[in-house]
Amino acid sequence: MHQHLEKLIPEARITVAHGQMNEQQLSTRMRQFSEGEVDVLLSTSIIESGLDIPNANTLIIDRADTFGLAQLYQLCGRVGRGAQRAYAYFFRHNKLPPTPEGRQRLETIAENTQLGAGFSIAMRDLEIRGAGDLLGTRQHGHIAAVGFHLYTRLLADAVRRMQSDAHIQIQRPEAVKAFPELMEELQRPIVNVDLPLTVSIPEDYVGDKTVRLRLYRRVANLHTLREIESLTAEFTDRFGPPPQSVLNLLYQLKIKLLAEQAGAFSVSAEGGLIAVRFPPLADDRTPRSFPFLGSNVRTGKNGLWFDYRNHENWQERLVELLNELGTWQQLPEEHNPAL
């Protein structure tokens, strides 16, 4: 590559730096470049961190699709550290196409050029590579198939099931006591909500992509109805009256919380019906007993259904049903045969 560059730009002063050089030689060449004694520094990824060269304004990465996202992000930070406008060019092999993951890494870097994009890039890297085995040694896993949030909830559910087994003892109970809030969050039941509603934070309502991402994360971390009301007021105060898709998003989260309080694990639309499903009872032969919820509600052993197409205000009716189920769930055992 050094010879190739000398043929392309014979007038340029080129020096080479790589990790096999001794410390003094490497230091000398880096000083020459930083002080402007040479024009082009040809190097390996050894420069990816810890260097501050304000006069470097152009970066060219050969075979960029073979680098990791963290490496690409760090390499981009080597230019643009001064007052001069900087440029970064990512090249790939002219005959060998990038792998699907390599293309995703390049697209991620290209899409996240704004200030403070490190978090977005890190989350995308987590999705591409996977979080690995949290209880093992592998550095890759199946997180991309289910998403980070659901992955951690599934893991917590598996841990909770193991802890409930009388034959399994917790090896480090002090670790559980040390993080009570974390354990409480991880052990919250997983509730799936799929309603015939359009839910989103539109771009024409919140234009900044980073702000929208933060708002989505805040919505996902709400755990009480009071927090939902507070966030609704904040939306109105910061961005104006929320559009219907935002109201639907907050409504769907409200349904999720109410279903969680009622002990349900899913609320979904199925063939014109809203289905509220509950986990099977310990004794599968024992029928589940529901309270009377109206003539238009059909109940089964592990769920109930009502036709939302015949209700103009079906959303309010669904809230009422879940509130009634939540109250019924909290009744003493002698008044609730299913407990």
Contacts in CASP RR format, 6 or more apart in sequence:
PFRMAT RR
TARGET T0000
AUTHOR 0000-0000-0000
METHOD contacts of the structure
MODEL  1
MHQHLEKLIPEARITVAHGQMNEQQLSTRMRQFSEGEVDVLLSTSIIESG
LDIPNANTLIIDRADTFGLAQLYQLCGRVGRGAQRAYAYFFRHNKLPPTP
EGRQRLETIAENTQLGAGFSIAMRDLEIRGAGDLLGTRQHGHIAAVGFHL
YTRLLADAVRRMQSDAHIQIQRPEAVKAFPELMEELQRPIVNVDLPLTVS
IPEDYVGDKTVRLRLYRRVANLHTLREIESLTAEFTDRFGPPPQSVLNLL
YQLKIKLLAEQAGAFSVSAEGGLIAVRFPPLADDRTPRSFPFLGSNVRTG
KNGLWFDYRNHENWQERLVELLNELGTWQQLPEEHNPAL
1 42 0 8 1.000
1 62 0 8 1.000
2 14 0 8 1.000
2 16 0 8 1.000
2 42 0 8 1.000
5 12 0 8 1.000
5 14 0 8 1.000
5 40 0 8 1.000
5 42 0 8 1.000
6 14 0 8 1.000
9 40 0 8 1.000
12 39 0 8 1.000
12 40 0 8 1.000
13 37 0 8 1.000
13 38 0 8 1.000
13 39 0 8 1.000
13 40 0 8 1.000
14 38 0 8 1.000
14 39 0 8 1.000
14 40 0 8 1.000
14 41 0 8 1.000
14 42 0 8 1.000
15 29 0 8 1.000
15 32 0 8 1.000
15 33 0 8 1.000
15 38 0 8 1.000
15 40 0 8 1.000
15 41 0 8 1.000
15 42 0 8 1.000
16 29 0 8 1.000
16 41 0 8 1.000
16 42 0 8 1.000
16 43 0 8 1.000
17 26 0 8 1.000
17 29 0 8 1.000
17 30 0 8 1.000
17 33 0 8 1.000
17 41 0 8 1.000
17 42 0 8 1.000
17 43 0 8 1.000
17 44 0 8 1.000
17 46 0 8 1.000
17 47 0 8 1.000
18 43 0 8 1.000
18 44 0 8 1.000
18 46 0 8 1.000
19 26 0 8 1.000
19 44 0 8 1.000
19 46 0 8 1.000
21 29 0 8 1.000
29 38 0 8 1.000
29 41 0 8 1.000
30 41 0 8 1.000
30 51 0 8 1.000
32 38 0 8 1.000
33 41 0 8 1.000
33 53 0 8 1.000
33 56 0 8 1.000
34 53 0 8 1.000
34 55 0 8 1.000
36 55 0 8 1.000
41 47 0 8 1.000
41 56 0 8 1.000
45 67 0 8 1.000
45 71 0 8 1.000
45 75 0 8 1.000
47 75 0 8 1.000
47 78 0 8 1.000
48 71 0 8 1.000
48 74 0 8 1.000
48 75 0 8 1.000
48 78 0 8 1.000
49 74 0 8 1.000
51 78 0 8 1.000
52 81 0 8 1.000
53 78 0 8 1.000
53 81 0 8 1.000
54 80 0 8 1.000
54 81 0 8 1.000
54 82 0 8 1.000
54 83 0 8 1.000
54 84 0 8 1.000
55 82 0 8 1.000
55 84 0 8 1.000
56 78 0 8 1.000
56 79 0 8 1.000
56 80 0 8 1.000
56 81 0 8 1.000
56 86 0 8 1.000
57 79 0 8 1.000
57 80 0 8 1.000
57 84 0 8 1.000
57 85 0 8 1.000
57 86 0 8 1.000
57 87 0 8 1.000
58 79 0 8 1.000
58 86 0 8 1.000
58 87 0 8 1.000
58 88 0 8 1.000
58 89 0 8 1.000
59 75 0 8 1.000
59 76 0 8 1.000
59 78 0 8 1.000
59 79 0 8 1.000
59 86 0 8 1.000
59 87 0 8 1.000
59 88 0 8 1.000
59 89 0 8 1.000
60 88 0 8 1.000
60 89 0 8 1.000
60 91 0 8 1.000
61 67 0 8 1.000
61 72 0 8 1.000
61 75 0 8 1.000
61 88 0 8 1.000
61 89 0 8 1.000
61 90 0 8 1.000
61 91 0 8 1.000
62 91 0 8 1.000
63 91 0 8 1.000
63 92 0 8 1.000
63 93 0 8 1.000
64 72 0 8 1.000
64 90 0 8 1.000
64 91 0 8 1.000
64 92 0 8 1.000
64 106 0 8 1.000
65 90 0 8 1.000
65 92 0 8 1.000
65 98 0 8 1.000
65 99 0 8 1.000
65 102 0 8 1.000
65 103 0 8 1.000
65 105 0 8 1.000
65 106 0 8 1.000
66 102 0 8 1.000
67 75 0 8 1.000
67 105 0 8 1.000
68 105 0 8 1.000
68 125 0 8 1.000
69 105 0 8 1.000
69 108 0 8 1.000
69 109 0 8 1.000
69 121 0 8 1.000
69 122 0 8 1.000
69 124 0 8 1.000
69 125 0 8 1.000
69 128 0 8 1.000
70 121 0 8 1.000
70 122 0 8 1.000
70 125 0 8 1.000
72 90 0 8 1.000
72 105 0 8 1.000
72 106 0 8 1.000
72 109 0 8 1.000
73 109 0 8 1.000
73 118 0 8 1.000
73 121 0 8 1.000
75 88 0 8 1.000
76 88 0 8 1.000
76 109 0 8 1.000
79 86 0 8 1.000
79 87 0 8 1.000
79 88 0 8 1.000
80 86 0 8 1.000
90 106 0 8 1.000
90 109 0 8 1.000
92 98 0 8 1.000
92 106 0 8 1.000
98 106 0 8 1.000
101 128 0 8 1.000
104 124 0 8 1.000
104 128 0 8 1.000
105 125 0 8 1.000
105 128 0 8 1.000
108 121 0 8 1.000
108 124 0 8 1.000
108 125 0 8 1.000
108 128 0 8 1.000
109 121 0 8 1.000
112 118 0 8 1.000
112 120 0 8 1.000
112 121 0 8 1.000
112 124 0 8 1.000
114 209 0 8 1.000
114 210 0 8 1.000
116 210 0 8 1.000
117 210 0 8 1.000
120 210 0 8 1.000
120 213 0 8 1.000
123 148 0 8 1.000
126 143 0 8 1.000
126 148 0 8 1.000
127 143 0 8 1.000
127 144 0 8 1.000
127 147 0 8 1.000
127 148 0 8 1.000
128 144 0 8 1.000
129 139 0 8 1.000
129 140 0 8 1.000
130 140 0 8 1.000
130 141 0 8 1.000
130 142 0 8 1.000
130 143 0 8 1.000
130 144 0 8 1.000
131 141 0 8 1.000
131 143 0 8 1.000
131 148 0 8 1.000
131 151 0 8 1.000
132 138 0 8 1.000
132 139 0 8 1.000
132 140 0 8 1.000
132 141 0 8 1.000
132 143 0 8 1.000
133 141 0 8 1.000
134 155 0 8 1.000
142 151 0 8 1.000
143 151 0 8 1.000
146 154 0 8 1.000
149 220 0 8 1.000
150 190 0 8 1.000
152 186 0 8 1.000
153 186 0 8 1.000
153 188 0 8 1.000
153 190 0 8 1.000
154 190 0 8 1.000
155 186 0 8 1.000
156 186 0 8 1.000
156 187 0 8 1.000
156 188 0 8 1.000
157 189 0 8 1.000
157 190 0 8 1.000
159 186 0 8 1.000
160 187 0 8 1.000
162 168 0 8 1.000
163 170 0 8 1.000
170 176 0 8 1.000
176 183 0 8 1.000
185 223 0 8 1.000
188 223 0 8 1.000
188 260 0 8 1.000
189 260 0 8 1.000
189 263 0 8 1.000
189 265 0 8 1.000
190 265 0 8 1.000
191 256 0 8 1.000
191 259 0 8 1.000
191 260 0 8 1.000
191 264 0 8 1.000
191 265 0 8 1.000
191 266 0 8 1.000
191 267 0 8 1.000
192 265 0 8 1.000
192 266 0 8 1.000
192 267 0 8 1.000
192 268 0 8 1.000
193 252 0 8 1.000
193 255 0 8 1.000
193 256 0 8 1.000
193 259 0 8 1.000
193 266 0 8 1.000
193 267 0 8 1.000
193 268 0 8 1.000
194 266 0 8 1.000
194 267 0 8 1.000
194 268 0 8 1.000
194 269 0 8 1.000
195 252 0 8 1.000
195 255 0 8 1.000
195 267 0 8 1.000
195 268 0 8 1.000
195 269 0 8 1.000
195 274 0 8 1.000
196 269 0 8 1.000
196 308 0 8 1.000
197 248 0 8 1.000
197 251 0 8 1.000
197 252 0 8 1.000
198 244 0 8 1.000
198 245 0 8 1.000
198 248 0 8 1.000
199 245 0 8 1.000
199 248 0 8 1.000
199 249 0 8 1.000
199 252 0 8 1.000
200 245 0 8 1.000
200 246 0 8 1.000
200 249 0 8 1.000
201 212 0 8 1.000
201 215 0 8 1.000
201 216 0 8 1.000
201 245 0 8 1.000
201 246 0 8 1.000
201 249 0 8 1.000
202 243 0 8 1.000
202 245 0 8 1.000
202 246 0 8 1.000
203 209 0 8 1.000
203 212 0 8 1.000
205 239 0 8 1.000
205 242 0 8 1.000
205 243 0 8 1.000
205 246 0 8 1.000
206 212 0 8 1.000
206 215 0 8 1.000
206 239 0 8 1.000
218 231 0 8 1.000
219 231 0 8 1.000
219 249 0 8 1.000
219 250 0 8 1.000
219 253 0 8 1.000
222 228 0 8 1.000
222 231 0 8 1.000
222 253 0 8 1.000
222 257 0 8 1.000
223 257 0 8 1.000
224 257 0 8 1.000
225 254 0 8 1.000
225 257 0 8 1.000
228 250 0 8 1.000
228 253 0 8 1.000
228 254 0 8 1.000
228 257 0 8 1.000
231 250 0 8 1.000
232 242 0 8 1.000
232 247 0 8 1.000
232 250 0 8 1.000
235 242 0 8 1.000
235 246 0 8 1.000
236 242 0 8 1.000
242 250 0 8 1.000
251 315 0 8 1.000
254 319 0 8 1.000
255 267 0 8 1.000
255 318 0 8 1.000
255 319 0 8 1.000
255 322 0 8 1.000
256 267 0 8 1.000
258 319 0 8 1.000
258 322 0 8 1.000
258 323 0 8 1.000
258 326 0 8 1.000
259 265 0 8 1.000
259 266 0 8 1.000
259 267 0 8 1.000
259 276 0 8 1.000
259 322 0 8 1.000
261 322 0 8 1.000
261 326 0 8 1.000
261 329 0 8 1.000
262 276 0 8 1.000
262 322 0 8 1.000
262 325 0 8 1.000
262 326 0 8 1.000
262 328 0 8 1.000
262 329 0 8 1.000
263 278 0 8 1.000
263 279 0 8 1.000
263 325 0 8 1.000
263 326 0 8 1.000
263 329 0 8 1.000
264 276 0 8 1.000
264 277 0 8 1.000
264 278 0 8 1.000
264 303 0 8 1.000
264 322 0 8 1.000
264 325 0 8 1.000
265 277 0 8 1.000
265 278 0 8 1.000
265 279 0 8 1.000
266 275 0 8 1.000
266 276 0 8 1.000
266 277 0 8 1.000
267 274 0 8 1.000
267 275 0 8 1.000
267 276 0 8 1.000
267 277 0 8 1.000
267 318 0 8 1.000
267 322 0 8 1.000
268 274 0 8 1.000
268 275 0 8 1.000
268 277 0 8 1.000
269 275 0 8 1.000
269 308 0 8 1.000
270 305 0 8 1.000
272 307 0 8 1.000
272 308 0 8 1.000
272 309 0 8 1.000
273 305 0 8 1.000
273 306 0 8 1.000
273 307 0 8 1.000
273 308 0 8 1.000
274 305 0 8 1.000
274 306 0 8 1.000
274 307 0 8 1.000
274 308 0 8 1.000
274 314 0 8 1.000
274 318 0 8 1.000
275 303 0 8 1.000
275 304 0 8 1.000
275 305 0 8 1.000
276 303 0 8 1.000
276 304 0 8 1.000
276 305 0 8 1.000
276 321 0 8 1.000
276 322 0 8 1.000
276 325 0 8 1.000
277 302 0 8 1.000
277 303 0 8 1.000
278 288 0 8 1.000
278 302 0 8 1.000
278 303 0 8 1.000
279 302 0 8 1.000
280 302 0 8 1.000
281 288 0 8 1.000
281 302 0 8 1.000
281 338 0 8 1.000
287 301 0 8 1.000
288 300 0 8 1.000
288 301 0 8 1.000
288 302 0 8 1.000
288 303 0 8 1.000
288 338 0 8 1.000
289 336 0 8 1.000
289 337 0 8 1.000
289 338 0 8 1.000
290 299 0 8 1.000
290 300 0 8 1.000
290 303 0 8 1.000
290 304 0 8 1.000
290 325 0 8 1.000
290 328 0 8 1.000
290 338 0 8 1.000
291 324 0 8 1.000
291 325 0 8 1.000
291 328 0 8 1.000
293 299 0 8 1.000
293 304 0 8 1.000
293 321 0 8 1.000
293 324 0 8 1.000
293 325 0 8 1.000
296 306 0 8 1.000
296 307 0 8 1.000
296 310 0 8 1.000
297 304 0 8 1.000
297 305 0 8 1.000
297 306 0 8 1.000
297 321 0 8 1.000
298 304 0 8 1.000
298 305 0 8 1.000
298 306 0 8 1.000
299 305 0 8 1.000
304 321 0 8 1.000
306 317 0 8 1.000
306 321 0 8 1.000
308 314 0 8 1.000
308 317 0 8 1.000
308 318 0 8 1.000
311 317 0 8 1.000
328 336 0 8 1.000
329 336 0 8 1.000
329 339 0 8 1.000
331 339 0 8 1.000
333 339 0 8 1.000
END
